[in-house]
Each structure stands twice: as structure tokens, then as C-alpha cells.
Amino acid sequence: MTGLSTILIVVGLFLAGGVYSFSKQGMPRGVIVLLAVASAMCLAAGVMRIQGIWE
């Protein structure tokens, strides 16, 4: 596991927590969707780097 993979996964999990928190607070749906997409992209990129698919 490289440092960048770790950072991407940590940021993705942080954003996922933000999605949960914002949905509980009743924030606008656009903000929640944006955070969800960013979280999914970070997590996918981190996992792809771990697997060696994207270097």
C-alpha cells in the first residue's frame, strides 16, 4: 500500500462521514450528492492503486 492510496482512502472515508452528517442535518441534496460522488471517487481510486490497476 502506498502513501497516496492511504490518503485517498482516508479522504474518501472522511467525505463519507460528511455525507452521513450532512444528511442528518438536512443540508441541501446537491451538497450531499456532491460529497457522495467525491467520496466514491476517492475510495475507488485508492482501492485501484492498491490493486495495481491504476499507477
PyMOL commands that set and color helices and strands:
alter all, ss='L'
color gray80, all
select helices_A, chain A and resi 3-25+29-51
alter helices_A, ss='H'
color red, helices_A
deselect
rebuild
show_as cartoon
